[in-house]
């Protein structure tokens, strides 16, 4: 799960992704199924009714469970807490004795006579409070929304569970909904009516990997190299449409497909974008969640178009590359994921790290960013990784990621994990005289394993070594399984890259992750935080803690358009003329002056050894 935190007082921003429970085309008879009905027409107290027709049960007592955790979220979320009024019935309609054994599991007596279970589902968006990393909210893209007649976000693990030992049975899910709402999903609807949808999956794992978003129809479709892409959008005010973001999405996914080449693990891919009003009962965990054939994205509707598209590119590009790993390359822990007593794989460096590396590498490879931007991102990842526990073996952290102290190091999968991918790429390029890199390795692993053949965790390093070079195996054992920090300088030097120190302008409203501004939720006013050492921007204009920012250069600002203010500030240049209207001690005044940007020393990366240009070009452009 990828989480990137932007510490503004009015919002928490988390970007996430999720590894996959891989679909399986079972040879099991299709006669015995689990039939589910979800009624979106009758919403009572913000809850919907779910009915599950039981398959044949041959034991006297059986359990029904809602997931405690879904694969790749790396957090215990207990979706069963959102289930109410759970009941079990026999074929005559008589209730059976039920005992709730924990937050997510119900034990049903006289199970041989069971006909169905029913329960009500609360949504998770209503309960989110936001807050810093490690909060107890369910991350929005993994959550659920119930907004009668307007929007339903159905991450299926929040609505549908499984009977004991029956997860591998086929699931048929019927969803009744208002005719005005349309369900965006990668699944096929087998019901032609406009008020009922029927979805069929081979097993439970496939069902929970196929989210659906019901809303007023707003979607586009296009095809790239044989893959059908669907972009579905829910924008409460209509500010954003699917059509308005499709050109950028099409450019990005086209570039990704070109980069991947032979790897093509899915024929349909859906991007489901939910835009939050950020009100008290709406989503506050922003980012994306990956599935084998879909990505769910949650972002604030107030974001300016330019920033919205940039965020979509950042998060969706990462999620899309998960079609390589873990969709095509994954361990048994993921393939046979236990939703209520999970065993975690030790290879997050690959599932998340290599995926994150690809999400950056493809952009320079396909000409979407230049070399300076790419190296700046690598430098930022090195700086972020150095702040984490660099002595903790990555495989050990991955295996134990649900518990502390390992859980606190999870974010490093997107920093050091990506850098592991970079170093492996450079080693393979060097040993093959630039002809092959880590993408070639992933293609070979995909051919070796694929969607339906998982590997054993403890055998992966040996397999990778056999497909590459002894130096790759030595790196994995020393720096991924071992406690030794990676000497990034040595690997970057192989492609002519060295460290440099430069002064870089920083955001006037943020110092790292610490904001200089906050908001008054009642008045919506933007306030300079009192009793804080202010940077040169504020000092130069004689702004003080407690000042209310009313307008800048004639444009009024409040919490409703604070993203506009922050985005605009990023284009300010040193000594630009600026006019700030403030309110101090209840009185408005106008301050005129010039922009003085805050600066900080920053470690950067630059190409300094021209003799390594051929290998560097192979690394970045081949």
C-alpha positions as CSV (number, residue, x, y, z in Angstrom):
1,X,0.0,0.0,0.0
2,X,1.5,3.3,-1.1
3,X,1.0,6.2,1.2
4,X,2.4,9.6,0.6
5,X,1.5,12.2,3.3
6,X,0.9,15.9,2.6
7,X,0.7,17.5,6.0
8,X,-1.8,20.3,5.5
9,X,-3.9,20.8,8.6
10,X,-7.2,20.5,6.7
11,X,-6.5,17.2,5.0
12,X,-4.6,14.0,5.0
13,X,-3.4,12.7,1.7
14,X,-2.5,9.0,1.4
15,X,-1.5,7.3,-1.9
16,X,-1.8,3.6,-1.8
17,X,-1.8,0.6,-3.8
18,X,-2.6,-3.0,-3.3
19,X,-1.2,-6.3,-4.3
20,X,-3.5,-8.9,-5.8
21,X,-5.3,-12.1,-4.9
22,X,-4.9,-13.7,-8.3
23,X,-8.0,-14.9,-10.2
24,X,-8.2,-18.6,-10.9
25,X,-10.1,-20.4,-13.6
26,X,-11.1,-23.4,-11.5
27,X,-12.1,-26.7,-13.0
28,X,-14.6,-27.1,-10.2
29,X,-18.2,-27.8,-11.2
30,X,-20.1,-24.6,-11.9
31,X,-23.3,-26.2,-10.5
32,X,-22.6,-25.4,-6.8
33,X,-22.3,-21.6,-6.4
34,X,-22.5,-18.9,-3.8
35,X,-25.4,-16.6,-4.9
36,X,-25.3,-13.0,-3.5
37,X,-27.9,-10.2,-3.8
38,X,-27.1,-6.6,-3.0
39,X,-30.0,-4.2,-2.9
40,X,-29.0,-0.6,-3.7
41,X,-32.6,0.6,-4.3
42,X,-33.6,0.5,-0.6
43,X,-31.1,2.3,1.5
44,X,-32.1,2.7,5.2
45,X,-30.1,4.7,7.6
46,X,-27.2,4.7,5.1
47,X,-27.2,0.9,5.0
48,X,-27.9,-1.7,2.3
49,X,-29.1,-5.2,2.6
50,X,-27.0,-8.2,1.4
51,X,-28.5,-11.7,1.0
52,X,-26.2,-14.7,0.5
53,X,-27.7,-18.0,-0.6
54,X,-25.6,-20.7,1.0
55,X,-24.0,-23.6,-0.9
56,X,-24.5,-27.1,0.6
57,X,-23.0,-27.3,4.0
58,X,-22.1,-30.8,5.3
59,X,-20.9,-29.9,8.9
60,X,-23.0,-29.1,11.9
61,X,-21.4,-25.7,12.5
62,X,-20.0,-23.3,9.9
63,X,-18.5,-19.9,9.9
64,X,-19.1,-16.9,7.6
65,X,-16.4,-14.3,7.5
66,X,-15.9,-10.8,6.2
67,X,-12.2,-10.0,5.5
68,X,-10.1,-8.7,8.4
69,X,-7.5,-7.6,5.8
70,X,-7.3,-7.7,2.0
71,X,-4.0,-8.6,0.3
72,X,-1.6,-5.7,-0.1
73,X,-3.2,-3.2,2.2
74,X,-0.7,-4.2,4.9
75,X,-3.1,-3.0,7.6
76,X,-5.7,-4.8,9.7
77,X,-9.0,-3.1,8.8
78,X,-11.7,-5.4,10.2
79,X,-14.4,-4.9,7.5
80,X,-16.8,-7.0,9.7
81,X,-17.1,-4.0,12.0
82,X,-19.4,-2.4,9.4
83,X,-21.8,-5.4,9.3
84,X,-25.0,-5.2,11.4
85,X,-28.1,-7.4,12.0
86,X,-26.4,-10.7,10.8
87,X,-29.0,-13.5,10.5
88,X,-29.0,-17.1,9.2
89,X,-32.1,-18.9,8.0
90,X,-33.1,-22.5,7.0
91,X,-35.2,-23.3,3.9
92,X,-38.5,-22.8,5.9
93,X,-37.5,-19.3,7.0
94,X,-36.7,-20.2,10.6
95,X,-33.7,-18.4,12.1
96,X,-30.7,-20.5,13.1
97,X,-28.5,-19.8,16.2
98,X,-25.7,-17.4,15.3
99,X,-22.7,-16.4,17.5
100,X,-20.3,-13.6,16.6
101,X,-16.9,-14.9,17.4
102,X,-14.8,-11.9,16.5
103,X,-15.1,-8.6,14.6
104,X,-15.3,-10.4,11.3
105,X,-16.7,-13.9,11.8
106,X,-20.1,-15.4,12.7
107,X,-20.5,-19.0,13.8
108,X,-23.8,-20.7,12.6
109,X,-25.3,-23.7,14.3
110,X,-27.3,-26.4,12.6
111,X,-25.4,-25.5,9.5
112,X,-26.6,-28.5,7.5
113,X,-30.0,-26.9,7.2
114,X,-28.8,-23.4,6.3
115,X,-30.5,-21.7,3.3
116,X,-29.2,-18.2,3.5
117,X,-27.7,-15.4,5.6
118,X,-28.7,-11.7,5.5
119,X,-27.0,-8.6,6.9
120,X,-26.8,-4.9,6.6
121,X,-23.7,-3.1,5.4
122,X,-22.6,0.4,6.6
123,X,-20.2,2.3,4.5
124,X,-16.7,3.4,5.6
125,X,-16.5,6.8,4.0
126,X,-18.9,8.2,6.7
127,X,-16.5,7.4,9.5
128,X,-13.2,8.7,8.2
129,X,-11.6,11.3,10.3
130,X,-8.3,11.8,8.3
131,X,-5.2,12.4,10.3
132,X,-1.6,11.3,10.1
133,X,0.0,8.1,8.9
134,X,-1.0,5.2,11.1
135,X,-4.5,6.4,11.7
136,X,-7.2,3.8,12.2
137,X,-9.4,4.8,9.3
138,X,-9.9,2.4,6.4
139,X,-8.0,4.0,3.5
140,X,-10.7,5.4,1.2
141,X,-9.8,3.6,-2.1
142,X,-10.1,0.3,-0.1
143,X,-13.3,1.5,1.5
144,X,-17.0,1.7,0.7
145,X,-19.5,4.4,0.0
146,X,-23.3,4.4,0.2
147,X,-25.0,7.6,-1.0
148,X,-28.5,6.7,-1.9
149,X,-29.4,7.6,-5.5
150,X,-26.0,9.3,-6.2
151,X,-23.1,7.0,-5.7
152,X,-22.1,3.6,-4.4
153,X,-18.4,2.5,-4.2
154,X,-18.5,-1.3,-3.9
155,X,-15.1,-2.7,-2.9
156,X,-16.6,-6.1,-2.7
157,X,-14.6,-7.2,0.4
158,X,-16.7,-4.7,2.3
159,X,-20.0,-6.2,1.2
160,X,-19.5,-9.9,0.6
161,X,-17.8,-12.6,2.7
162,X,-17.2,-16.3,2.4
163,X,-18.4,-19.5,4.1
164,X,-15.8,-21.7,5.8
165,X,-13.8,-23.8,3.2
166,X,-16.0,-22.4,0.3
167,X,-13.8,-19.6,-1.0
168,X,-13.0,-21.5,-4.2
169,X,-16.7,-21.9,-5.3
170,X,-18.0,-19.7,-8.1
171,X,-19.8,-16.5,-7.0
172,X,-22.9,-15.1,-8.8
173,X,-23.6,-11.5,-7.6
174,X,-26.9,-9.8,-8.5
175,X,-27.1,-6.1,-7.8
176,X,-30.3,-4.2,-8.0
177,X,-29.9,-0.4,-8.5
178,X,-31.7,2.7,-9.7
179,X,-32.0,3.0,-13.5
180,X,-30.2,6.4,-13.3
181,X,-27.0,4.8,-12.0
182,X,-24.5,2.8,-14.0
183,X,-21.9,0.4,-12.6
184,X,-18.3,1.0,-13.9
185,X,-16.3,-2.1,-13.5
186,X,-14.0,-4.5,-15.4
187,X,-16.5,-7.4,-14.9
188,X,-19.1,-8.4,-17.4
189,X,-22.8,-7.8,-16.7
190,X,-24.8,-10.8,-17.7
191,X,-28.2,-9.1,-17.1
192,X,-29.4,-6.9,-19.9
193,X,-31.9,-4.9,-17.8
194,X,-31.1,-1.3,-16.7
195,X,-32.0,-2.0,-13.0
196,X,-30.3,-5.3,-12.3
197,X,-26.7,-6.4,-12.9
198,X,-25.4,-10.0,-12.7
199,X,-21.7,-10.6,-12.3
200,X,-20.0,-14.0,-12.2
201,X,-16.6,-14.9,-10.9
202,X,-14.7,-18.2,-10.6
203,X,-14.0,-17.8,-6.9
204,X,-14.1,-15.3,-4.0
205,X,-10.6,-13.9,-4.6
206,X,-11.6,-12.9,-8.1
207,X,-14.8,-11.2,-6.8
208,X,-12.9,-9.0,-4.2
209,X,-10.5,-7.9,-6.9
210,X,-13.3,-6.4,-9.0
211,X,-14.6,-3.1,-7.6
212,X,-17.7,-1.5,-8.9
213,X,-18.6,2.2,-8.8
214,X,-22.3,3.1,-9.4
215,X,-23.0,6.7,-10.4
216,X,-24.7,8.8,-13.1
217,X,-23.0,7.5,-16.3
218,X,-19.8,9.4,-16.9
219,X,-17.1,7.3,-18.6
220,X,-14.9,6.9,-21.7
221,X,-13.4,3.8,-23.3
222,X,-10.5,3.4,-25.6
223,X,-8.3,0.5,-26.7
224,X,-4.5,0.4,-26.6
225,X,-2.6,-2.5,-28.1
226,X,-5.5,-4.9,-27.6
227,X,-6.3,-3.7,-24.0
228,X,-9.7,-2.0,-23.5
229,X,-9.4,0.9,-21.0
230,X,-12.4,2.3,-19.1
231,X,-12.2,5.7,-17.3
232,X,-15.2,6.1,-14.9
233,X,-15.7,9.3,-12.9
234,X,-17.9,10.5,-10.0
235,X,-17.7,14.2,-9.5
236,X,-20.4,15.5,-7.1
237,X,-20.6,19.0,-8.7
238,X,-19.8,17.9,-12.3
239,X,-16.5,19.9,-12.1
240,X,-14.5,17.0,-13.6
241,X,-15.6,14.6,-16.3
242,X,-14.2,11.4,-17.7
243,X,-13.7,13.1,-21.1
244,X,-11.7,15.9,-19.5
245,X,-9.0,13.6,-18.1
246,X,-9.0,10.9,-20.8
247,X,-6.3,12.5,-23.1
248,X,-3.7,12.5,-20.3
249,X,-4.7,9.0,-19.2
250,X,-4.5,7.7,-22.7
251,X,-1.0,9.2,-23.3
252,X,0.2,7.7,-20.0
253,X,-1.2,4.2,-20.5
254,X,0.0,4.2,-24.1
255,X,3.5,5.0,-22.9
256,X,3.3,2.2,-20.2
257,X,2.2,-0.4,-22.8
258,X,5.1,0.6,-25.1
259,X,7.5,0.3,-22.1
260,X,6.2,-3.1,-21.1
261,X,6.4,-4.6,-24.6
262,X,5.6,-8.3,-24.5
263,X,4.0,-8.3,-21.0
264,X,0.2,-8.1,-21.4
265,X,-1.6,-9.8,-18.6
266,X,-5.1,-8.4,-18.9
267,X,-7.5,-7.5,-21.8
268,X,-9.5,-4.9,-19.9
269,X,-8.5,-2.3,-17.3
270,X,-10.7,0.2,-15.5
271,X,-9.8,3.4,-13.7
272,X,-12.6,4.4,-11.2
273,X,-12.2,7.9,-9.9
274,X,-14.2,9.1,-6.9
275,X,-13.9,12.8,-6.1
276,X,-14.6,13.8,-2.5
277,X,-16.3,16.9,-1.3
278,X,-14.1,16.6,1.9
279,X,-17.2,17.2,4.0
280,X,-17.5,15.6,7.4
281,X,-19.1,12.4,6.1
282,X,-17.0,12.1,2.9
283,X,-13.7,10.3,2.0
284,X,-10.5,11.8,3.4
285,X,-7.9,9.2,2.5
286,X,-6.6,10.2,-1.0
287,X,-4.7,8.0,-3.4
288,X,-5.3,4.8,-5.2
289,X,-5.8,1.1,-4.7
290,X,-4.7,-1.5,-7.3
291,X,-6.5,-4.6,-8.5
292,X,-5.5,-6.9,-11.4
293,X,-7.8,-5.2,-13.9
294,X,-8.8,-2.0,-12.1
295,X,-7.6,0.9,-10.0
296,X,-9.8,2.8,-7.6
297,X,-8.8,6.4,-7.1
298,X,-10.0,8.9,-4.4
299,X,-9.0,12.5,-4.7
300,X,-10.5,15.9,-3.5
301,X,-12.8,17.5,-6.0
302,X,-11.5,20.9,-5.2
303,X,-8.1,20.1,-6.7
304,X,-7.2,22.3,-9.8
305,X,-7.3,20.3,-13.1
306,X,-3.6,20.5,-13.5
307,X,-2.9,19.0,-10.1
308,X,-5.6,16.4,-10.4
309,X,-4.2,15.1,-13.6
310,X,-0.7,15.1,-12.2
311,X,-1.9,13.1,-9.2
312,X,-3.7,10.7,-11.5
313,X,-0.6,10.1,-13.5
314,X,1.5,9.5,-10.3
315,X,-0.8,7.0,-8.7
316,X,-2.4,5.3,-11.7
317,X,0.9,4.7,-13.4
318,X,2.1,2.9,-10.3
319,X,-1.1,0.8,-10.0
320,X,-1.1,-0.1,-13.6
321,X,2.4,-1.6,-13.4
322,X,1.1,-4.1,-10.9
323,X,-0.1,-6.2,-13.9
324,X,3.5,-7.3,-13.9
325,X,3.9,-8.0,-10.2
326,X,2.1,-9.4,-8.3
327,X,-0.5,-10.2,-11.0
328,X,1.9,-12.2,-13.2
329,X,4.6,-12.8,-10.6
330,X,3.6,-13.6,-7.0
331,X,4.2,-16.0,-4.1
332,X,1.9,-18.6,-2.7
333,X,1.1,-16.3,0.2
334,X,-0.6,-14.0,-2.2
335,X,-2.1,-16.6,-4.5
336,X,-3.8,-18.4,-1.6
337,X,-4.3,-15.3,0.6
338,X,-6.0,-15.9,4.0
339,X,-8.3,-12.9,4.5
340,X,-8.6,-13.4,8.3
341,X,-5.3,-15.0,9.3
342,X,-2.8,-13.8,6.6
343,X,0.8,-14.8,6.1
344,X,2.7,-12.1,4.4
345,X,5.3,-12.6,1.6
346,X,8.9,-11.5,2.1
347,X,9.1,-9.9,-1.3
348,X,7.6,-6.4,-1.0
349,X,10.8,-5.1,-2.5
350,X,9.5,-6.6,-5.8
351,X,5.7,-6.2,-5.5
352,X,5.9,-2.5,-4.5
353,X,9.5,-1.5,-5.0
354,X,10.0,-2.6,-8.5
355,X,6.5,-1.4,-9.4
356,X,7.4,2.1,-8.1
357,X,10.7,2.0,-9.9
358,X,8.9,1.2,-13.2
359,X,6.4,4.0,-12.5
360,X,9.3,6.5,-12.7
361,X,11.6,4.7,-15.2
362,X,8.9,4.5,-17.9
363,X,8.4,8.2,-17.9
364,X,12.0,9.0,-18.9
365,X,12.1,6.0,-21.1
366,X,9.1,7.2,-23.0
367,X,10.0,10.9,-23.0
368,X,7.4,12.1,-20.5
369,X,10.1,13.6,-18.2
370,X,13.7,14.6,-18.7
371,X,16.9,13.2,-17.1
372,X,17.0,16.0,-14.5
373,X,13.5,15.3,-13.3
374,X,14.2,11.5,-13.1
375,X,17.4,12.0,-11.2
376,X,15.7,14.5,-8.9
377,X,13.1,11.8,-8.0
378,X,15.9,9.2,-7.4
379,X,17.7,11.7,-5.1
380,X,14.4,12.3,-3.2
381,X,14.0,8.6,-2.7
382,X,17.5,8.2,-1.4
383,X,17.0,11.0,1.1
384,X,13.7,9.5,2.2
385,X,15.1,6.0,2.5
386,X,18.0,7.3,4.6
387,X,15.5,8.5,7.2
388,X,14.1,5.0,7.6
389,X,15.7,2.1,9.4
390,X,18.4,1.2,6.9
391,X,19.7,-1.8,9.0
392,X,16.3,-3.7,8.9
393,X,16.5,-6.6,6.4
394,X,13.9,-5.9,3.8
395,X,12.7,-9.5,3.6
396,X,12.2,-9.6,7.4
397,X,10.2,-6.3,7.3
398,X,8.0,-7.6,4.5
399,X,7.2,-10.9,6.3
400,X,6.3,-9.1,9.6
401,X,4.8,-5.9,8.1
402,X,1.5,-6.1,10.1
403,X,3.4,-5.8,13.4
404,X,5.7,-3.2,14.9
405,X,8.4,-2.2,14.6
406,X,8.2,-3.5,11.0
407,X,4.9,-1.8,10.2
408,X,6.4,1.6,10.9
409,X,9.0,0.9,8.1
410,X,6.3,0.0,5.5
411,X,6.7,3.3,3.6
412,X,10.2,2.3,2.7
413,X,8.9,-0.1,0.1
414,X,8.3,3.0,-2.1
415,X,11.7,4.5,-1.4
416,X,14.4,1.9,-0.7
417,X,12.2,-0.7,-2.5
418,X,12.4,1.4,-5.7
419,X,16.1,1.9,-5.2
420,X,16.6,-1.8,-4.9
421,X,15.0,-2.1,-8.3
422,X,17.2,0.6,-9.7
423,X,20.4,-1.1,-8.4
424,X,19.4,-4.4,-9.9
425,X,18.6,-2.7,-13.2
426,X,22.1,-1.1,-13.2
427,X,23.9,-4.4,-12.3
428,X,22.1,-6.3,-15.1
429,X,22.8,-3.5,-17.6
430,X,26.5,-3.5,-16.7
431,X,26.9,-7.3,-16.9
432,X,25.0,-7.5,-20.2
433,X,26.8,-4.5,-21.8
434,X,23.5,-2.6,-21.7
435,X,21.5,-5.1,-23.6
436,X,19.2,-6.2,-20.8
437,X,17.8,-4.7,-17.6
438,X,15.3,-5.5,-14.9
439,X,12.3,-5.3,-17.3
440,X,13.9,-8.3,-19.1
441,X,14.2,-10.1,-15.8
442,X,10.5,-9.5,-15.0
443,X,9.5,-10.7,-18.4
444,X,11.4,-13.9,-17.8
445,X,9.8,-14.4,-14.4
446,X,6.4,-13.7,-15.9
447,X,7.0,-16.5,-18.4
448,X,8.3,-18.8,-15.7
449,X,5.4,-18.3,-13.4
450,X,2.4,-16.3,-14.7
451,X,-1.0,-15.6,-13.3
452,X,-1.8,-19.2,-12.1
453,X,1.6,-20.4,-10.9
454,X,2.9,-18.9,-7.7
455,X,6.5,-19.3,-6.5
456,X,7.8,-20.3,-3.1
457,X,9.1,-17.3,-1.1
458,X,12.4,-18.9,-0.2
459,X,13.2,-19.9,-3.8
460,X,12.8,-16.6,-5.6
461,X,16.4,-15.3,-5.1
462,X,17.9,-18.5,-6.5
463,X,15.5,-18.3,-9.5
464,X,16.4,-14.6,-10.2
465,X,20.1,-15.5,-9.9
466,X,19.8,-18.3,-12.4
467,X,18.1,-15.9,-14.9
468,X,20.7,-13.1,-14.5
469,X,24.1,-13.1,-12.9
470,X,25.8,-14.1,-9.6
471,X,26.3,-10.4,-8.8
472,X,22.5,-10.0,-8.7
473,X,22.2,-12.9,-6.3
474,X,24.9,-11.5,-4.1
475,X,23.2,-8.1,-4.0
476,X,19.9,-9.6,-3.0
477,X,21.4,-11.7,-0.2
478,X,23.6,-8.8,1.1
479,X,21.3,-5.8,0.8
480,X,17.7,-7.1,0.6
481,X,17.9,-10.2,2.9
482,X,20.7,-8.7,4.9
483,X,21.2,-5.7,7.3
484,X,23.8,-3.9,5.2
485,X,22.8,-0.4,3.9
486,X,23.0,-0.1,0.1
487,X,26.0,2.1,-1.2
488,X,23.9,3.9,-3.8
489,X,26.9,6.1,-4.8
490,X,28.8,3.0,-6.0
491,X,25.9,1.8,-8.2
492,X,25.1,5.2,-9.7
493,X,28.8,5.7,-10.5
494,X,28.5,2.7,-12.9
495,X,26.3,4.9,-15.1
496,X,28.3,8.1,-14.5
497,X,26.0,9.7,-11.9
498,X,27.4,11.5,-8.8
499,X,26.0,13.5,-5.9
500,X,26.0,17.3,-5.9
501,X,24.8,19.8,-3.3
502,X,22.5,22.6,-4.5
503,X,20.3,25.2,-3.1
504,X,16.7,24.6,-4.0
505,X,13.6,26.8,-3.5
506,X,11.0,25.2,-1.3
507,X,7.2,25.7,-0.9
508,X,6.3,28.9,0.9
509,X,3.5,27.1,2.7
510,X,5.3,24.0,3.8
511,X,8.5,23.2,5.6
512,X,9.0,19.5,4.6
513,X,5.8,18.0,6.0
514,X,5.2,20.8,8.5
515,X,2.6,23.5,7.3
516,X,2.9,27.2,7.9
517,X,-0.9,27.5,7.5
518,X,-4.0,26.0,8.9
519,X,-7.7,26.5,8.4
520,X,-10.7,27.4,10.6
521,X,-13.2,24.7,9.8
522,X,-16.1,27.0,10.9
523,X,-15.2,30.1,9.0
524,X,-13.2,28.4,6.2
525,X,-10.5,31.0,6.7
526,X,-6.8,30.3,6.0
527,X,-4.6,31.2,9.0
528,X,-0.9,31.6,9.4
529,X,0.0,29.3,12.3
530,X,0.9,31.3,15.4
531,X,4.0,30.8,17.6
532,X,6.0,29.4,14.7
533,X,9.3,30.5,13.2
534,X,8.2,31.8,9.8
535,X,10.3,31.5,6.6
536,X,11.6,34.4,4.5
537,X,8.4,34.7,2.5
538,X,6.4,35.8,5.5
539,X,9.2,37.9,7.1
540,X,9.8,39.8,3.9
541,X,6.1,40.8,3.7
542,X,5.9,41.4,7.5
543,X,3.2,38.7,7.8
544,X,2.6,37.4,11.4
545,X,1.3,34.2,13.0
546,X,-2.4,34.6,13.4
547,X,-2.9,36.6,10.2
548,X,-5.8,35.4,8.1
549,X,-5.0,35.2,4.4
550,X,-8.0,36.7,2.6
551,X,-6.7,37.1,-0.9
552,X,-3.5,37.0,-3.0
553,X,-3.1,39.2,-6.1
554,X,-6.8,40.0,-6.0
555,X,-8.0,36.4,-5.8
556,X,-10.0,35.5,-2.6
557,X,-8.9,32.2,-0.9
558,X,-10.5,29.9,1.7
559,X,-10.5,26.2,2.5
560,X,-12.7,25.7,-0.6
561,X,-9.9,26.7,-3.0
562,X,-6.7,26.3,-0.9
563,X,-5.3,23.9,-3.5
564,X,-5.5,26.7,-6.0
565,X,-3.4,28.9,-3.7
566,X,-0.8,26.2,-3.1
567,X,-0.6,25.3,-6.8
568,X,-0.3,29.0,-7.8
569,X,2.5,29.5,-5.3
570,X,4.6,26.8,-7.0
571,X,5.0,29.1,-10.0
572,X,6.1,32.1,-8.1
573,X,9.6,33.4,-8.9
574,X,12.1,35.3,-6.7
575,X,11.2,39.0,-6.6
576,X,7.8,38.7,-8.4
577,X,5.5,41.4,-7.3
578,X,2.8,40.2,-4.9
579,X,-0.2,41.7,-3.1
580,X,-1.6,39.9,-0.1
581,X,-4.9,41.0,1.6
582,X,-4.9,39.8,5.3
583,X,-7.1,40.2,8.3
584,X,-5.2,41.0,11.5
585,X,-6.9,41.5,14.8
586,X,-10.2,41.7,13.0
587,X,-9.2,44.5,10.5
588,X,-8.4,44.0,6.9
589,X,-5.2,45.4,5.4
590,X,-3.3,45.0,2.1
591,X,0.4,44.2,2.0
592,X,2.4,44.8,-1.2
593,X,5.9,43.6,-1.8
594,X,8.0,41.0,-3.6
595,X,8.2,37.3,-3.3
596,X,11.2,36.0,-1.4
597,X,11.4,32.3,-1.6
598,X,12.7,30.0,1.2
599,X,15.7,27.9,0.2
600,X,17.4,24.8,1.6
601,X,20.5,22.8,0.8
602,X,19.5,19.7,-1.1
603,X,21.5,16.7,-2.3
604,X,21.0,16.1,-6.0
605,X,22.3,13.8,-8.7
606,X,23.9,14.7,-11.9
607,X,25.6,13.0,-14.8
608,X,29.4,13.9,-14.5
609,X,31.2,11.0,-16.2
610,X,30.8,11.1,-20.0
611,X,32.7,7.9,-20.4
612,X,29.6,6.1,-18.9
613,X,27.1,7.7,-21.3
614,X,26.5,4.6,-23.4
615,X,25.6,2.5,-20.3
616,X,23.5,5.4,-18.9
617,X,21.6,5.8,-22.1
618,X,20.9,2.0,-22.2
619,X,19.7,2.2,-18.6
620,X,17.3,5.1,-19.1
621,X,16.3,4.8,-22.8
622,X,16.7,1.2,-24.0
